[in-house]
Amino acid sequence: MDEVKQPIWSKSFFSIFVSNFFMFLIFYALLTSLPIYVIDDLHRTKTEAGLIVTIFLLSAIIIRPFSGKLLEKFGKKRMLIISLIFFTISTFLYLVIEPFSLLLGLRFFHGIWFSIATTATGAMAADVIPARRRGEGLGYYAMSTNIAIVCGPFIALTLLQFIEFSLLFLILSLLMVVGLGLTFTVKTPEIESPLPQKARLSLEDLFEKRAIPIALIGCLVSFVYSSILSFISIYAKELGLLEAASYFFLTFAAAMVISRPFTGRLFDIKGANYVIYPAFFLFAIGLICLSATHSSFMLLLSGALIGLGYGSLAPSLQTLAVQSADVKRSGHATATYFTLYDTGIAIGSYTLGIIASLFGYSHLYFYVGLFLICIFLLYRWMQAQRKDLKLYPKESS
């Protein structure tokens, strides 16, 4: 019972939270501003602007499976500091690199360190949170990403109305220096134990097999979520609701932030399914409402429902993935989860774009809403097969 009273918001947790927030803020700020930079300042095509986004995600997906092994071999804090140093240097390099081919190389390089750093922050956050409050704690930790989803694009697009790209890149770089500095104050439990070195790299070195089933569910959920990330602004423009679309993610994030303390605590007290079942339902209803949207009110209502559903579902699945593995392999479990999560985003952005071009965005959101119900049924079947999932508080370690 003493462990339940241990605080989540320790100095180390706060430092990880803020560092992760700045990292994702920069990720989303560049995600929305670089395509504009490529088209307007570098005078390249829309296809090349899209490639700037894709190449970053590609490198992150390629490196992610190896990041767990790197954390295990060299230590989580050491790899976090190293990766954030190179992530910060990469952000500064946008100030001096102009040729498009070099910019592509920089994006690939930047994605490598983003992949390692986000794996490290996720694993370290799980380590510094009391085990019996991990659902609540990882829910709070996920808020750092959720808030960045809104702040990154908002800051970038607002500043670009008044300043040049070079100054924007400088501001983002300085913010990352603050995030980097905070990581030096993090203290994590010494749970990494040296393992015998093997001559060959095995599948176990790259993935945590016990986390794969939950990570596959996360992959399918992120596939659906990519429809929101990639097409909501285009869909809103088609409906003549582009002005309201600027408030969609604000409503989306507000719903996540408001619900987070309650859903995280419910996860720890009552069990994972008390959060996951309603989250699937709310996410699906939000998507179906979105497919029928013809007013600003409906658009914002959809954003709130999706925020409640997806915002509760994603951290819950991540928590289950981490809890399914031994504590010494939390880095591998985190890497496995995010490898498949990133893959779902990348595949979804491309595949759902084709579906939208054939059937329209309204039909797309209706179809992915139905698909989410199929994912829920798959989750139900999977948990019936898995007896090692820590779905209830009494099973927590």
N, C-alpha and C positions, 0 to 999 in steps of 0.2 A: 504493500500500500504506500510505502514511503516514496517509491518511484513515481507514483501518480502525482505526488505533490511537487516533484521536481519541475522547475520552470522550463518552458520551451525557449523563451526569448532570452537566452544567455548572450553574453558578449560575442561568443564565437558564432552563434546562430545568426545574430544581427549582422555581423560582418559578412557572412556567406550570403545572407539575404540581399544586402545592398550591392555586393559585388556581382551577384547573379542578375540583379535588376539592371545595373549599368551595362552589363554585357548584352543582355537581351534588348535593352533600349537602343543600343548602337546597332544591333542586328536588324531590328525593325525599322529604325531610322534610315539605315542604308538600303534596306529592302524596298522602301518606298521612294527614296530620293535618287538612288543611283540610276534607275532606268531613265528618269528625267535628265540626269546629268549626261548619260550616254547619248540620248537623242538630241538634246538642246545644245550642249557644250561641245560634245565630240562629233556631232552630226552623223551618227550611225543610225541603223535601221531599228525598227521595233523588235525584230527577231533577235538582233544582237543585244538589245536592251534586256530581253528575256533571258538570254544566255548568261548575262551577268548574275542573275539570280540563281539559275540552274547550276552553274559551275560551283558556286559556294555550297549548295546543298549536296552536290555530288561528292565533293571532297569530304564533307562532314560524314556522309553515309559510309564512304570507303574506310575512313579512319576509325569510326566509332567502335567497331568490333575489337580493335587493337587497344583502345584506350583503357579498358578494364585491366588488361595485362600490364600496361604501363603503370597504372596506379598501384597494382599489386607489387610490381618489381621495385619501383622507385619511391613509393609512398604517395598518399593522396595529396597531402599538403605541398610537398615538393613539386609534384607534377602540376598542381593548381597554380602555384606561383610561376613556374616556368612557362606554362601555357598562356597565362594572362600577360606575362611580359611580352611574348611574341604576338599575342592578340592586340596589345596596346601599340606595339611597334607597327603592326600591320595597319592599324587605324590611322596612325600618323603618316604612313606612306601614301595614302590617298591624296595628300597635299602635293606630292611631287611627281606622281606617276600619271602620265597623260595618254601615251599610246595605248590603243585599245587592247592589243595583244598582251602588253605588260599588265594592263588592268585585269585581264582575265587570269593571268598568272597570280596576281596579288589576291584575287578573290578565292582562287583555289588554296593558296597558302593561308589566307585568313580563315577559311573553313576548317582547315586541319586543327588549328588551335582552339577554335570555337567548339569543335567536337570534343576535344580532350578536356577543355575547361568546364564545359557544361556537364560532362560525365563526373568530373571531380567534385563540382559543387553539389550535384545531386547526391552523390555517395557520402560526402562529408556532412551534408545536412542530415541525412538519415543517421549518421553516427553520433552526432551531438544531441539529437533529440532523445529524451527518455523513451525506452522501447515501448512501454504501455501507452505512450501518448504520440506514437509515430504517425498514426493516421491524421490526427489533429495538426501535428507539427509539419508534416509534409504538405498538408493543405495550406497552411500559412506560407510555407516556402514557395508553393506554386503561385501564390499571389505576386511574388516578385516578377514572374514571367507575365502573368495576366495584366498587371498594371503597365508593364513595358510595352505590351501589345497596343495600348492606347497612347501612352506617352511618346513612344518612339516616332510613329508617323505624325502625331500632332506637333511635336517639337520641330521635326525636320521640315514639314510642309509649311508650318507657320513662319519659321525663321527664313525660309527661302523666299518669302515675300519681301524681305527687307535686306538680306545679306547674300553674298556670293557663296558658291559651293565650298571654296577654299576655307572660308571662315567657319562654315558649318562643320567641315571635317576637323578643324582645329578644336572647336568646342566639344565635339564628340570624343576626340582624343584626350582632352583634359579631364573629361568626366571619367574616362576609363582609367586614368592615372589614379584618381581617387579610389575607384574600385580595387585596383591593384594594391594600393597601400593598405587597404583594410584587410586583405588576405593574410598579411603578416601577423595580425593579431589573433588569428584563429588557432584554437587549441582543440585538437581532436583526441579521442581515446586511442591509445597505442594498441590497435587490434591487428595491425598488419604483422604477420609473422613470416620470416624468410622461408620460402619453399625451396625444395631441391630443384636445381636447374636441370631442365630436360634438353636433350639434344635437338629435338624437333618441336616445332610449334603445333600444338594439337587444337582440335575444335574446342576443347574445354578451356583453352587459353583465351579464346576469343568470345565465347558465349557461355552464359550460365543456363544450362539446359532446363533447370527447374523453373526459370523465369520465362522461357520461350512461349508456353501456352498463353499466359497473361499478356506477354508482349505482342503476340499475334492479334489478340483482341484489341490492344492499344493501336496496332497498325491499322486495323479496319476502322476503328473510331477516328483516327487521324485522317484516313482516306476520306471519310465523310466530312470531317471538319475542314479539309482543304477547299471544299466548295464555298465555305464562308470566307476564308482567307483570300481566295483567288478571284471570286466573282461577285461578291456582294455589292461592290461599288458600280460594276457594269450593270448588274440587274436593277439597282436603284435608279441608275440613269435612264434605263429603258422605261421604267415606270414613271419617270418624271419626279423622282423623290431623291435626287442627288443631294440636296441640302440636308434632308433628314438623315441621309446615310452617314453624314459626319458624326451624328449622334448615336448611330447604331452600336459602334464599339464602345462608346461611353456607357450606354445602357447595359450592354453585354458585360463590361468589366464591373460596373456597379453591382449587378446581380451576383457576380462571382464573389466580390469582396464582402458584400453584406451576408451572403450565405455561408462563407468559409468557416467562421468560428463554430457555427451550429453543425454543419455537415462533418467537419473534422472530429468534433467531440462525439457525435453520434456514431461515427465509424469506430472509435475506440471503445465506447461504452456498450453499444448494441451489436456491432459487427458490420462487416463490409457491405453485406447485401442490403442492409437498411438504408444505405446511401446509394449503392449502385443500381438497384432496381428502379427507384423513383427517378434517378438521373437519366437512365436510358429513356424512360417514358417522357420526361420533360424535354429532352433533346429532340426526340422524334416529333413530339407535338409542335415544338418550336419550328422545326424544318417544314412541317406540313402547313403551319400557319404562314410561314414565309412564302411558300408556293402560291398561297391564295392572297397575298398582300396587294392592296390597291390604295392604301392610305399611309400617311406617316405614323398614325397610331398603331396600325397593324405591324408596320416595319419595326417599330420600337418594342412592341409587345413580343414579337418574335425574337428580337435581340435579348430581351430579358429572360425568356424561356430557355433559349439556347445557352445563355450565360449560366443559368441555374443548372441546366442539365450537363453540358459539356464541362463547365467549371468544377462540378462535383465529381464527374466521371473520370477525368484525366488523372488527377492526383490520387484518386482511390485505386485505379489500376496500377499506377506507379508504385504505390505503397505495397500492394499485393505482390508485385514483381520483386521488390526488395525483400519483403518478408518471406518469400518462398525460398530464398537462398540463405546459406550460412552467413553470419555477420562478416566473416573475413572475405566473403566474395560479394559484398554489397556493391563494389565498383563494377564487377562483371555483370551483376544483375541490372544495375543502372544503365550500363553500356548496351546490354542486350535490349532493354526496353526502348531506349532512345534510338537505337539503330533501326528497329522496326517501326517506331513512331515516325522518324524522319522519312523512311522509305514510303510509308503510307501517304505523307504529305506530298512527296515528290511525284509518286505515281498518280495520286488523285488530281493534282493540279493539271496534269497532262490529259489523263483519261476522261475526267469529268468535263474538261473543256471541249473534247470531241462530242460527248453526249449532249452538252449544252448547245453546240452548233447544229446538231441534228434535230433536237426536240425543243429547244428553248430553255431559259433559266427557270421558269415557273415549273415546268415538268421535271427539270433536274432536281429541284429541291423536294418535290413530292416523291420522286424515286429514291433519293438518298434517305428520306425519312422512313420509307418502307424498308429499305436495306438495313437501316439501324435496328429495326425490330428483328430482322434476321440475325444480326450480330448478337442481340440480346439472347435469342434462343440458342445460339452457338455457345455463348457464355454459360447459360444454364446447363447445357449438355456437358461442357468442359468441367464445370465445378463438380458435377455428379461423378466424373471420372477421377477427379483429383482429390485424394484424401489428405494431402499435405498442405493445402492452401489454408492460411490462417484467416479464416473468414469470420471468426468469432473471438471476442476479447479473451476468453479463457484459454485460447490457443496461443496467445501472444507470448513471446519470450521476454 
